[in-house]
Amino acid sequence: MRPFKGLYPITNWLMRFAVTFFVLLTYWKTFTFFDFQSVMFYVSAFYVVFSMLLFVGGFLQKDSLTVFSSLILILVTGYHAFLNLESKLDHNFAVYVVLGSIFVYFFTVGNKR
């Protein structure tokens, strides 16, 4: 069976939307609380800002915003996954592995159309 390449542009936008939707649902409350003493505020701020930039980067001709946002999100996801690891592998860690793999995808392909 051959791959259905007609859906490729839609899947790129679906992943961008899914990442932005997940990040906003997960980190919006922490982000809007503005607790500057908390590390989670800064992690949430990075996630919210750079996931929005990843989404916006899809509208641009150049790949630079998508690639830069993906790089920052890879680093933040790695840090956050390390914090949540707590010496056990569970579904929370798996979520960050999947999320990180999406960011690596955008880091490697950019805005490929």
Secondary structure by P-SEA (a helix, b strand, c coil): ccccccaaaaaaaaaaaaaaaaaaacccccccccccccaaaaaaaaaaaaaaaaaaaaacccaaaaaaaaaaaaaaaaaaaaaaccccccaaaaaaaaaaaaaaaaaaccccc
